């Protein structure tokens, strides 16, 4: 599977619960591992971390969906902490990939032992509000990335609250610049 959109993957109860969890966690400017100057991304984030009721709830619901849709076997997977992301006008996340070139090892202790020998296999984004509430902010994937001049294809069917975009973590992707409103999503990485 390169990528897939699951329409209406999560219902309004799920979305409301995620929003309530995120409202209790302090938000911070988004960064990326490779850059420290924030030039490739402008957004606010907070984390739903392992060991919290928020993470446990989302993990249970997500893996039930993944199993039902036959996307990957949850028994061989581990889910990294989840990122709640908010984009405002001017916000974006430039072209990037989520996969690392190596598997996690025992020195990646923050992830825990269940990640050892695994690497990011699938990335996911759950849209938390309808695309009609914002302009810009399209989620795009490129099969042929070539740096800053990359041209991608917008996932047009990834447009309603509760939709899930799930894709190979090695695919180049971005969130296009926002021009109006607020775009909210929950992002995660499944390791196998």
PATOR-475585 format. One record per residue: residue in one letter; x negated, y, z of N, C-alpha, C in turn; residue number from 0. Coordinates in nm, 2 decimals, decimal comma. Layout:
+------+--------+--------+--------+--------+--------+--------+--------+--------+--------+-------+
! tilo !    n_u !    n_v !    n_w !   ca_u !   ca_v !   ca_w !    c_u !    c_v !    c_w ! gutor !
+------+--------+--------+--------+--------+--------+--------+--------+--------+--------+-------+
!    a !      X !      Y !      Z !      X !      Y !      Z !      X !      Y !      Z !   NUM !
...
+------+--------+--------+--------+--------+--------+--------+--------+--------+--------+-------+
// end
This chain:
+------+--------+--------+--------+--------+--------+--------+--------+--------+--------+-------+
! tilo !    n_u !    n_v !    n_w !   ca_u !   ca_v !   ca_w !    c_u !    c_v !    c_w ! gutor !
+------+--------+--------+--------+--------+--------+--------+--------+--------+--------+-------+
!    x !  -0,08 !  -0,12 !   0,00 !   0,00 !   0,00 !   0,00 !  -0,09 !   0,12 !   0,00 !     0 !
!    x !  -0,07 !   0,21 !  -0,10 !  -0,14 !   0,34 !  -0,09 !  -0,06 !   0,44 !  -0,01 !     1 !
!    x !   0,07 !   0,45 !  -0,04 !   0,15 !   0,54 !   0,04 !   0,30 !   0,50 !   0,02 !     2 !
!    x !   0,38 !   0,54 !   0,12 !   0,52 !   0,51 !   0,12 !   0,59 !   0,61 !   0,21 !     3 !
!    x !   0,71 !   0,66 !   0,16 !   0,80 !   0,74 !   0,25 !   0,91 !   0,65 !   0,29 !     4 !
!    x !   0,94 !   0,65 !   0,42 !   1,06 !   0,58 !   0,47 !   1,16 !   0,69 !   0,51 !     5 !
!    x !   1,26 !   0,70 !   0,43 !   1,36 !   0,80 !   0,45 !   1,44 !   0,77 !   0,58 !     6 !
!    x !   1,47 !   0,87 !   0,66 !   1,55 !   0,85 !   0,78 !   1,50 !   0,75 !   0,88 !     7 !
!    x !   1,36 !   0,73 !   0,89 !   1,30 !   0,63 !   0,97 !   1,34 !   0,64 !   1,12 !     8 !
!    x !   1,35 !   0,77 !   1,16 !   1,38 !   0,79 !   1,30 !   1,50 !   0,88 !   1,32 !     9 !
!    x !   1,58 !   0,85 !   1,41 !   1,71 !   0,92 !   1,43 !   1,69 !   1,05 !   1,52 !    10 !
!    x !   1,80 !   1,12 !   1,54 !   1,80 !   1,25 !   1,61 !   1,76 !   1,23 !   1,75 !    11 !
!    x !   1,80 !   1,11 !   1,81 !   1,76 !   1,09 !   1,95 !   1,61 !   1,08 !   1,97 !    12 !
!    x !   1,55 !   1,01 !   1,88 !   1,40 !   1,00 !   1,88 !   1,34 !   1,14 !   1,86 !    13 !
!    x !   1,39 !   1,21 !   1,76 !   1,33 !   1,35 !   1,74 !   1,35 !   1,44 !   1,86 !    14 !
!    x !   1,46 !   1,43 !   1,92 !   1,49 !   1,52 !   2,04 !   1,39 !   1,48 !   2,16 !    15 !
!    x !   1,37 !   1,35 !   2,18 !   1,28 !   1,30 !   2,28 !   1,14 !   1,34 !   2,25 !    16 !
!    x !   1,09 !   1,33 !   2,13 !   0,96 !   1,38 !   2,10 !   0,94 !   1,53 !   2,12 !    17 !
!    x !   1,04 !   1,61 !   2,08 !   1,03 !   1,75 !   2,11 !   1,03 !   1,78 !   2,26 !    18 !
!    x !   1,10 !   1,71 !   2,34 !   1,10 !   1,73 !   2,48 !   0,97 !   1,69 !   2,54 !    19 !
!    x !   0,91 !   1,58 !   2,50 !   0,78 !   1,54 !   2,55 !   0,68 !   1,65 !   2,51 !    20 !
!    x !   0,68 !   1,70 !   2,39 !   0,58 !   1,80 !   2,34 !   0,60 !   1,93 !   2,41 !    21 !
!    x !   0,72 !   1,97 !   2,45 !   0,74 !   2,09 !   2,52 !   0,68 !   2,10 !   2,65 !    22 !
!    x !   0,65 !   1,99 !   2,71 !   0,59 !   1,98 !   2,85 !   0,43 !   1,98 !   2,84 !    23 !
!    x !   0,37 !   1,98 !   2,72 !   0,23 !   1,96 !   2,71 !   0,17 !   2,09 !   2,65 !    24 !
!    x !   0,07 !   2,15 !   2,71 !   0,01 !   2,27 !   2,66 !  -0,04 !   2,25 !   2,51 !    25 !
!    x !  -0,01 !   2,35 !   2,43 !  -0,06 !   2,35 !   2,29 !  -0,19 !   2,42 !   2,28 !    26 !
!    x !  -0,27 !   2,39 !   2,18 !  -0,40 !   2,45 !   2,15 !  -0,42 !   2,46 !   2,00 !    27 !
!    x !  -0,51 !   2,55 !   1,96 !  -0,54 !   2,56 !   1,82 !  -0,59 !   2,42 !   1,77 !    28 !
!    x !  -0,55 !   2,39 !   1,65 !  -0,59 !   2,26 !   1,59 !  -0,74 !   2,27 !   1,54 !    29 !
!    x !  -0,81 !   2,17 !   1,55 !  -0,95 !   2,16 !   1,50 !  -0,96 !   2,03 !   1,42 !    30 !
!    x !  -1,08 !   2,01 !   1,36 !  -1,11 !   1,88 !   1,30 !  -1,24 !   1,84 !   1,35 !    31 !
!    x !  -1,27 !   1,71 !   1,34 !  -1,39 !   1,66 !   1,39 !  -1,51 !   1,72 !   1,32 !    32 !
!    x !  -1,50 !   1,73 !   1,19 !  -1,62 !   1,78 !   1,11 !  -1,65 !   1,92 !   1,12 !    33 !
!    x !  -1,55 !   2,01 !   1,14 !  -1,57 !   2,15 !   1,15 !  -1,54 !   2,21 !   1,28 !    34 !
!    x !  -1,61 !   2,31 !   1,33 !  -1,58 !   2,37 !   1,45 !  -1,53 !   2,51 !   1,44 !    35 !
!    x !  -1,54 !   2,56 !   1,31 !  -1,50 !   2,70 !   1,29 !  -1,35 !   2,72 !   1,25 !    36 !
!    x !  -1,27 !   2,61 !   1,25 !  -1,13 !   2,61 !   1,22 !  -1,10 !   2,66 !   1,08 !    37 !
!    x !  -1,19 !   2,66 !   0,99 !  -1,17 !   2,72 !   0,86 !  -1,09 !   2,63 !   0,77 !    38 !
!    x !  -1,08 !   2,50 !   0,80 !  -1,01 !   2,41 !   0,71 !  -0,87 !   2,37 !   0,76 !    39 !
!    x !  -0,83 !   2,44 !   0,87 !  -0,70 !   2,41 !   0,93 !  -0,65 !   2,52 !   1,02 !    40 !
!    x !  -0,52 !   2,55 !   1,01 !  -0,46 !   2,65 !   1,10 !  -0,33 !   2,59 !   1,14 !    41 !
!    x !  -0,32 !   2,55 !   1,27 !  -0,20 !   2,50 !   1,33 !  -0,22 !   2,49 !   1,48 !    42 !
!    x !  -0,11 !   2,46 !   1,55 !  -0,12 !   2,43 !   1,69 !  -0,09 !   2,28 !   1,71 !    43 !
!    x !  -0,15 !   2,23 !   1,81 !  -0,13 !   2,08 !   1,84 !  -0,13 !   2,06 !   1,99 !    44 !
!    x !  -0,07 !   1,95 !   2,03 !  -0,08 !   1,89 !   2,16 !  -0,08 !   1,74 !   2,14 !    45 !
!    x !  -0,12 !   1,67 !   2,24 !  -0,15 !   1,52 !   2,23 !  -0,06 !   1,44 !   2,32 !    46 !
!    x !   0,00 !   1,34 !   2,26 !   0,08 !   1,24 !   2,34 !  -0,02 !   1,12 !   2,36 !    47 !
!    x !  -0,08 !   1,12 !   2,47 !  -0,19 !   1,03 !   2,50 !  -0,15 !   0,89 !   2,55 !    48 !
!    x !  -0,24 !   0,79 !   2,53 !  -0,22 !   0,66 !   2,59 !  -0,19 !   0,68 !   2,74 !    49 !
!    x !  -0,11 !   0,59 !   2,80 !  -0,09 !   0,59 !   2,94 !   0,02 !   0,68 !   2,98 !    50 !
!    x !   0,08 !   0,75 !   2,89 !   0,19 !   0,84 !   2,92 !   0,33 !   0,78 !   2,87 !    51 !
!    x !   0,44 !   0,82 !   2,94 !   0,57 !   0,77 !   2,89 !   0,60 !   0,81 !   2,75 !    52 !
!    x !   0,55 !   0,93 !   2,71 !   0,57 !   0,98 !   2,57 !   0,51 !   0,89 !   2,47 !    53 !
!    x !   0,38 !   0,85 !   2,50 !   0,31 !   0,76 !   2,40 !   0,38 !   0,63 !   2,40 !    54 !
!    x !   0,41 !   0,57 !   2,52 !   0,47 !   0,44 !   2,52 !   0,60 !   0,43 !   2,44 !    55 !
!    x !   0,68 !   0,54 !   2,46 !   0,81 !   0,54 !   2,38 !   0,78 !   0,54 !   2,23 !    56 !
!    x !   0,70 !   0,63 !   2,19 !   0,68 !   0,65 !   2,04 !   0,61 !   0,52 !   1,99 !    57 !
!    x !   0,51 !   0,46 !   2,06 !   0,45 !   0,34 !   2,01 !   0,55 !   0,23 !   2,00 !    58 !
!    x !   0,64 !   0,21 !   2,09 !   0,74 !   0,10 !   2,09 !   0,83 !   0,12 !   1,96 !    59 !
!    x !   0,88 !   0,25 !   1,95 !   0,97 !   0,27 !   1,83 !   0,90 !   0,26 !   1,70 !    60 !
!    x !   0,78 !   0,31 !   1,69 !   0,70 !   0,31 !   1,57 !   0,67 !   0,16 !   1,53 !    61 !
!    x !   0,62 !   0,08 !   1,62 !   0,58 !  -0,05 !   1,59 !   0,70 !  -0,14 !   1,56 !    62 !
!    x !   0,82 !  -0,11 !   1,61 !   0,94 !  -0,18 !   1,58 !   0,97 !  -0,15 !   1,43 !    63 !
!    x !   0,96 !  -0,02 !   1,39 !   0,98 !   0,02 !   1,25 !   0,88 !  -0,04 !   1,16 !    64 !
!    x !   0,75 !  -0,04 !   1,20 !   0,64 !  -0,10 !   1,11 !   0,67 !  -0,25 !   1,09 !    65 !
!    x !   0,71 !  -0,32 !   1,19 !   0,74 !  -0,46 !   1,18 !   0,86 !  -0,48 !   1,09 !    66 !
!    x !   0,97 !  -0,40 !   1,12 !   1,09 !  -0,42 !   1,04 !   1,07 !  -0,39 !   0,89 !    67 !
!    x !   0,99 !  -0,29 !   0,86 !   0,96 !  -0,25 !   0,72 !   0,85 !  -0,33 !   0,66 !    68 !
!    x !   0,79 !  -0,42 !   0,74 !   0,68 !  -0,51 !   0,69 !   0,56 !  -0,43 !   0,64 !    69 !
!    x !   0,52 !  -0,32 !   0,71 !   0,42 !  -0,23 !   0,66 !   0,28 !  -0,29 !   0,70 !    70 !
!    x !   0,27 !  -0,34 !   0,83 !   0,15 !  -0,40 !   0,88 !   0,19 !  -0,48 !   1,00 !    71 !
!    x !   0,11 !  -0,58 !   1,04 !   0,15 !  -0,67 !   1,15 !   0,11 !  -0,60 !   1,28 !    72 !
!    x !   0,20 !  -0,55 !   1,36 !   0,17 !  -0,48 !   1,49 !   0,08 !  -0,56 !   1,58 !    73 !
!    x !   0,08 !  -0,69 !   1,57 !   0,01 !  -0,78 !   1,66 !  -0,14 !  -0,76 !   1,64 !    74 !
!    x !  -0,19 !  -0,71 !   1,53 !  -0,33 !  -0,69 !   1,50 !  -0,37 !  -0,55 !   1,50 !    75 !
!    x !  -0,28 !  -0,46 !   1,55 !  -0,30 !  -0,31 !   1,54 !  -0,32 !  -0,25 !   1,67 !    76 !
!    x !  -0,38 !  -0,13 !   1,67 !  -0,38 !  -0,04 !   1,78 !  -0,35 !   0,10 !   1,74 !    77 !
!    x !  -0,27 !   0,17 !   1,81 !  -0,23 !   0,31 !   1,78 !  -0,31 !   0,41 !   1,86 !    78 !
!    x !  -0,38 !   0,50 !   1,78 !  -0,45 !   0,61 !   1,85 !  -0,35 !   0,71 !   1,91 !    79 !
!    x !  -0,40 !   0,79 !   2,00 !  -0,31 !   0,90 !   2,06 !  -0,25 !   0,98 !   1,94 !    80 !
!    x !  -0,13 !   1,03 !   1,97 !  -0,05 !   1,09 !   1,87 !  -0,06 !   1,24 !   1,88 !    81 !
!    x !  -0,06 !   1,31 !   1,77 !  -0,08 !   1,45 !   1,76 !   0,05 !   1,52 !   1,72 !    82 !
!    x !   0,11 !   1,60 !   1,80 !   0,23 !   1,68 !   1,77 !   0,17 !   1,81 !   1,71 !    83 !
!    x !   0,21 !   1,84 !   1,59 !   0,15 !   1,96 !   1,52 !   0,26 !   2,06 !   1,47 !    84 !
!    x !   0,23 !   2,18 !   1,49 !   0,32 !   2,29 !   1,45 !   0,24 !   2,39 !   1,36 !    85 !
!    x !   0,30 !   2,41 !   1,24 !   0,25 !   2,51 !   1,14 !   0,35 !   2,63 !   1,14 !    86 !
!    x !   0,29 !   2,75 !   1,14 !   0,36 !   2,87 !   1,12 !   0,32 !   2,93 !   0,99 !    87 !
!    x !   0,38 !   3,04 !   0,94 !   0,34 !   3,11 !   0,82 !   0,19 !   3,13 !   0,82 !    88 !
!    x !   0,12 !   3,10 !   0,71 !  -0,02 !   3,11 !   0,70 !  -0,09 !   2,98 !   0,74 !    89 !
!    x !  -0,02 !   2,89 !   0,81 !  -0,08 !   2,76 !   0,86 !  -0,10 !   2,66 !   0,74 !    90 !
!    x !  -0,19 !   2,58 !   0,76 !  -0,23 !   2,48 !   0,66 !  -0,32 !   2,37 !   0,72 !    91 !
!    x !  -0,34 !   2,26 !   0,65 !  -0,45 !   2,17 !   0,67 !  -0,51 !   2,13 !   0,54 !    92 !
!    x !  -0,63 !   2,18 !   0,51 !  -0,69 !   2,16 !   0,38 !  -0,72 !   2,01 !   0,35 !    93 !
!    x !  -0,76 !   1,98 !   0,23 !  -0,78 !   1,85 !   0,18 !  -0,88 !   1,77 !   0,28 !    94 !
!    x !  -0,84 !   1,65 !   0,31 !  -0,92 !   1,57 !   0,40 !  -0,88 !   1,42 !   0,40 !    95 !
!    x !  -0,96 !   1,34 !   0,45 !  -0,93 !   1,20 !   0,47 !  -0,93 !   1,17 !   0,62 !    96 !
!    x !  -0,86 !   1,07 !   0,67 !  -0,86 !   1,04 !   0,81 !  -0,95 !   0,92 !   0,85 !    97 !
!    x !  -0,99 !   0,84 !   0,75 !  -1,07 !   0,72 !   0,77 !  -1,22 !   0,76 !   0,81 !    98 !
!    x !  -1,27 !   0,69 !   0,90 !  -1,42 !   0,70 !   0,93 !  -1,49 !   0,59 !   0,85 !    99 !
!    x !  -1,62 !   0,61 !   0,83 !  -1,69 !   0,51 !   0,75 !  -1,73 !   0,39 !   0,83 !   100 !
!    x !  -1,71 !   0,39 !   0,96 !  -1,75 !   0,27 !   1,05 !  -1,63 !   0,23 !   1,13 !   101 !
!    x !  -1,64 !   0,11 !   1,19 !  -1,54 !   0,06 !   1,28 !  -1,58 !   0,12 !   1,42 !   102 !
!    x !  -1,48 !   0,12 !   1,51 !  -1,50 !   0,17 !   1,64 !  -1,59 !   0,06 !   1,72 !   103 !
!    x !  -1,67 !   0,11 !   1,81 !  -1,75 !   0,02 !   1,89 !  -1,73 !   0,04 !   2,04 !   104 !
!    x !  -1,81 !  -0,03 !   2,12 !  -1,79 !  -0,02 !   2,27 !  -1,83 !   0,12 !   2,32 !   105 !
!    x !  -1,90 !   0,20 !   2,24 !  -1,94 !   0,33 !   2,28 !  -1,83 !   0,44 !   2,26 !   106 !
!    x !  -1,73 !   0,40 !   2,18 !  -1,61 !   0,48 !   2,16 !  -1,51 !   0,46 !   2,28 !   107 !
!    x !  -1,56 !   0,48 !   2,40 !  -1,49 !   0,43 !   2,52 !  -1,35 !   0,50 !   2,54 !   108 !
!    x !  -1,34 !   0,62 !   2,49 !  -1,21 !   0,69 !   2,51 !  -1,10 !   0,62 !   2,44 !   109 !
!    x !  -1,13 !   0,54 !   2,34 !  -1,02 !   0,46 !   2,27 !  -0,99 !   0,33 !   2,34 !   110 !
!    x !  -1,08 !   0,28 !   2,42 !  -1,05 !   0,15 !   2,49 !  -1,09 !   0,03 !   2,41 !   111 !
!    x !  -1,11 !  -0,08 !   2,48 !  -1,16 !  -0,20 !   2,42 !  -1,07 !  -0,26 !   2,30 !   112 !
!    x !  -0,94 !  -0,23 !   2,30 !  -0,86 !  -0,29 !   2,20 !  -0,89 !  -0,23 !   2,06 !   113 !
!    x !  -0,97 !  -0,12 !   2,06 !  -1,01 !  -0,06 !   1,93 !  -1,14 !  -0,11 !   1,87 !   114 !
!    x !  -1,22 !  -0,18 !   1,96 !  -1,35 !  -0,23 !   1,91 !  -1,34 !  -0,32 !   1,79 !   115 !
!    x !  -1,41 !  -0,29 !   1,69 !  -1,41 !  -0,37 !   1,56 !  -1,30 !  -0,33 !   1,47 !   116 !
!    x !  -1,22 !  -0,23 !   1,51 !  -1,11 !  -0,18 !   1,42 !  -1,15 !  -0,04 !   1,36 !   117 !
!    x !  -1,08 !  -0,01 !   1,26 !  -1,10 !   0,13 !   1,21 !  -0,96 !   0,18 !   1,16 !   118 !
!    x !  -0,95 !   0,31 !   1,13 !  -0,82 !   0,36 !   1,08 !  -0,78 !   0,30 !   0,95 !   119 !
!    x !  -0,67 !   0,23 !   0,95 !  -0,62 !   0,16 !   0,83 !  -0,50 !   0,24 !   0,77 !   120 !
!    x !  -0,41 !   0,29 !   0,85 !  -0,29 !   0,36 !   0,81 !  -0,28 !   0,49 !   0,88 !   121 !
!    x !  -0,25 !   0,60 !   0,81 !  -0,22 !   0,73 !   0,88 !  -0,07 !   0,75 !   0,86 !   122 !
!    x !  -0,01 !   0,82 !   0,95 !   0,14 !   0,84 !   0,94 !   0,17 !   0,99 !   0,98 !   123 !
!    x !   0,28 !   1,03 !   0,93 !   0,33 !   1,16 !   0,96 !   0,48 !   1,15 !   0,97 !   124 !
!    x !   0,54 !   1,19 !   1,08 !   0,68 !   1,19 !   1,10 !   0,73 !   1,34 !   1,10 !   125 !
!    x !   0,81 !   1,37 !   1,00 !   0,86 !   1,51 !   0,99 !   0,97 !   1,53 !   1,10 !   126 !
!    x !   0,95 !   1,63 !   1,18 !   1,04 !   1,65 !   1,30 !   1,15 !   1,75 !   1,27 !   127 !
!    x !   1,14 !   1,83 !   1,16 !   1,24 !   1,92 !   1,12 !   1,26 !   1,92 !   0,97 !   128 !
!    x !   1,38 !   1,96 !   0,92 !   1,40 !   1,96 !   0,78 !   1,32 !   2,06 !   0,70 !   129 !
!    x !   1,28 !   2,03 !   0,58 !   1,20 !   2,11 !   0,50 !   1,28 !   2,24 !   0,46 !   130 !
!    x !   1,41 !   2,24 !   0,47 !   1,49 !   2,36 !   0,45 !   1,46 !   2,47 !   0,55 !   131 !
!    x !   1,40 !   2,44 !   0,66 !   1,37 !   2,53 !   0,77 !   1,24 !   2,61 !   0,75 !   132 !
!    x !   1,16 !   2,57 !   0,64 !   1,04 !   2,64 !   0,61 !   1,01 !   2,64 !   0,46 !   133 !
!    x !   0,92 !   2,72 !   0,42 !   0,87 !   2,73 !   0,28 !   0,72 !   2,70 !   0,28 !   134 !
!    x !   0,68 !   2,64 !   0,17 !   0,54 !   2,59 !   0,17 !   0,53 !   2,47 !   0,26 !   135 !
!    x !   0,41 !   2,44 !   0,31 !   0,39 !   2,33 !   0,40 !   0,42 !   2,19 !   0,34 !   136 !
!    x !   0,42 !   2,18 !   0,21 !   0,44 !   2,05 !   0,15 !   0,32 !   1,95 !   0,18 !   137 !
!    x !   0,36 !   1,83 !   0,20 !   0,26 !   1,72 !   0,22 !   0,22 !   1,66 !   0,09 !   138 !
!    x !   0,09 !   1,67 !   0,06 !   0,04 !   1,63 !  -0,07 !  -0,07 !   1,52 !  -0,06 !   139 !
!    x !  -0,07 !   1,43 !  -0,16 !  -0,17 !   1,33 !  -0,16 !  -0,24 !   1,34 !  -0,30 !   140 !
!    x !  -0,37 !   1,32 !  -0,30 !  -0,45 !   1,32 !  -0,42 !  -0,52 !   1,18 !  -0,44 !   141 !
!    x !  -0,50 !   1,12 !  -0,55 !  -0,57 !   1,00 !  -0,58 !  -0,72 !   1,02 !  -0,63 !   142 !
!    x !  -0,74 !   1,14 !  -0,68 !  -0,87 !   1,18 !  -0,73 !  -0,92 !   1,31 !  -0,67 !   143 !
!    x !  -0,97 !   1,30 !  -0,54 !  -1,01 !   1,43 !  -0,48 !  -1,15 !   1,47 !  -0,54 !   144 !
!    x !  -1,16 !   1,60 !  -0,55 !  -1,28 !   1,66 !  -0,60 !  -1,32 !   1,79 !  -0,52 !   145 !
!    x !  -1,31 !   1,78 !  -0,39 !  -1,34 !   1,90 !  -0,31 !  -1,23 !   2,00 !  -0,31 !   146 !
!    x !  -1,27 !   2,13 !  -0,30 !  -1,17 !   2,23 !  -0,27 !  -1,08 !   2,26 !  -0,39 !   147 !
!    x !  -1,11 !   2,21 !  -0,51 !  -1,02 !   2,23 !  -0,63 !  -0,93 !   2,11 !  -0,65 !   148 !
!    x !  -0,92 !   2,02 !  -0,55 !  -0,83 !   1,91 !  -0,56 !  -0,69 !   1,95 !  -0,60 !   149 !
!    x !  -0,63 !   1,87 !  -0,69 !  -0,49 !   1,89 !  -0,72 !  -0,41 !   1,76 !  -0,67 !   150 !
!    x !  -0,31 !   1,78 !  -0,60 !  -0,24 !   1,67 !  -0,54 !  -0,09 !   1,66 !  -0,59 !   151 !
!    x !  -0,03 !   1,56 !  -0,55 !   0,11 !   1,53 !  -0,57 !   0,19 !   1,55 !  -0,44 !   152 !
!    x !   0,29 !   1,64 !  -0,44 !   0,37 !   1,66 !  -0,32 !   0,46 !   1,54 !  -0,31 !   153 !
!    x !   0,48 !   1,49 !  -0,19 !   0,57 !   1,39 !  -0,16 !   0,71 !   1,45 !  -0,14 !   154 !
!    x !   0,78 !   1,47 !  -0,26 !   0,91 !   1,54 !  -0,26 !   1,01 !   1,48 !  -0,17 !   155 !
!    x !   1,01 !   1,35 !  -0,16 !   1,11 !   1,28 !  -0,08 !   1,08 !   1,28 !   0,07 !   156 !
!    x !   0,97 !   1,34 !   0,11 !   0,93 !   1,36 !   0,25 !   0,98 !   1,50 !   0,29 !   157 !
!    x !   1,11 !   1,51 !   0,32 !   1,17 !   1,64 !   0,33 !   1,27 !   1,66 !   0,44 !   158 !
!    x !   1,31 !   1,55 !   0,51 !   1,41 !   1,56 !   0,61 !   1,36 !   1,51 !   0,75 !   159 !
!    x !   1,41 !   1,58 !   0,85 !   1,38 !   1,54 !   0,99 !   1,40 !   1,39 !   1,01 !   160 !
!    x !   1,30 !   1,32 !   1,06 !   1,30 !   1,17 !   1,08 !   1,24 !   1,09 !   0,97 !   161 !
!    x !   1,20 !   1,16 !   0,85 !   1,13 !   1,09 !   0,75 !   0,99 !   1,05 !   0,79 !   162 !
!    x !   0,94 !   0,94 !   0,75 !   0,81 !   0,89 !   0,78 !   0,73 !   0,88 !   0,65 !   163 !
!    x !   0,61 !   0,94 !   0,65 !   0,51 !   0,92 !   0,54 !   0,40 !   0,83 !   0,60 !   164 !
!    x !   0,38 !   0,72 !   0,54 !   0,27 !   0,63 !   0,59 !   0,18 !   0,60 !   0,47 !   165 !
!    x !   0,05 !   0,60 !   0,49 !  -0,04 !   0,59 !   0,38 !  -0,18 !   0,54 !   0,43 !   166 !
!    x !  -0,25 !   0,49 !   0,33 !  -0,39 !   0,45 !   0,35 !  -0,47 !   0,56 !   0,41 !   167 !
!    x !  -0,54 !   0,54 !   0,52 !  -0,62 !   0,65 !   0,58 !  -0,73 !   0,70 !   0,50 !   168 !
!    x !  -0,77 !   0,63 !   0,39 !  -0,88 !   0,67 !   0,30 !  -0,83 !   0,76 !   0,19 !   169 !
!    x !  -0,70 !   0,78 !   0,18 !  -0,64 !   0,88 !   0,08 !  -0,66 !   1,02 !   0,12 !   170 !
!    x !  -0,70 !   1,10 !   0,02 !  -0,72 !   1,24 !   0,04 !  -0,58 !   1,31 !   0,05 !   171 !
!    x !  -0,56 !   1,40 !   0,15 !  -0,42 !   1,46 !   0,16 !  -0,44 !   1,59 !   0,23 !   172 !
!    x !  -0,33 !   1,67 !   0,23 !  -0,33 !   1,80 !   0,29 !  -0,18 !   1,84 !   0,32 !   173 !
!    x !  -0,17 !   1,94 !   0,41 !  -0,05 !   2,02 !   0,42 !  -0,07 !   2,15 !   0,36 !   174 !
!    x !   0,00 !   2,18 !   0,25 !  -0,01 !   2,31 !   0,18 !   0,02 !   2,43 !   0,27 !   175 !
!    x !  -0,03 !   2,55 !   0,23 !  -0,01 !   2,66 !   0,32 !   0,14 !   2,69 !   0,33 !   176 !
!    x !   0,17 !   2,73 !   0,45 !   0,31 !   2,77 !   0,49 !   0,33 !   2,92 !   0,45 !   177 !
!    x !   0,46 !   2,95 !   0,41 !   0,49 !   3,09 !   0,38 !   0,61 !   3,14 !   0,47 !   178 !
!    x !   0,69 !   3,05 !   0,52 !   0,80 !   3,09 !   0,60 !   0,84 !   2,98 !   0,70 !   179 !
!    x !   0,89 !   3,02 !   0,82 !   0,94 !   2,93 !   0,91 !   0,84 !   2,85 !   0,99 !   180 !
!    x !   0,88 !   2,74 !   1,04 !   0,80 !   2,65 !   1,13 !   0,81 !   2,51 !   1,08 !   181 !
!    x !   0,70 !   2,44 !   1,06 !   0,70 !   2,30 !   1,03 !   0,64 !   2,22 !   1,14 !   182 !
!    x !   0,72 !   2,12 !   1,19 !   0,67 !   2,04 !   1,30 !   0,66 !   1,89 !   1,26 !   183 !
!    x !   0,56 !   1,83 !   1,30 !   0,54 !   1,68 !   1,27 !   0,47 !   1,61 !   1,38 !   184 !
!    x !   0,48 !   1,48 !   1,38 !   0,41 !   1,40 !   1,47 !   0,32 !   1,31 !   1,39 !   185 !
!    x !   0,19 !   1,31 !   1,41 !   0,09 !   1,25 !   1,33 !   0,02 !   1,14 !   1,41 !   186 !
!    x !  -0,02 !   1,03 !   1,35 !  -0,09 !   0,92 !   1,42 !  -0,17 !   0,84 !   1,32 !   187 !
!    x !  -0,25 !   0,75 !   1,38 !  -0,34 !   0,66 !   1,31 !  -0,33 !   0,52 !   1,36 !   188 !
!    x !  -0,30 !   0,43 !   1,27 !  -0,30 !   0,29 !   1,31 !  -0,43 !   0,22 !   1,27 !   189 !
!    x !  -0,49 !   0,16 !   1,37 !  -0,62 !   0,09 !   1,35 !  -0,60 !  -0,06 !   1,34 !   190 !
!    x !  -0,67 !  -0,12 !   1,25 !  -0,66 !  -0,26 !   1,23 !  -0,80 !  -0,32 !   1,20 !   191 !
+------+--------+--------+--------+--------+--------+--------+--------+--------+--------+-------+
// end
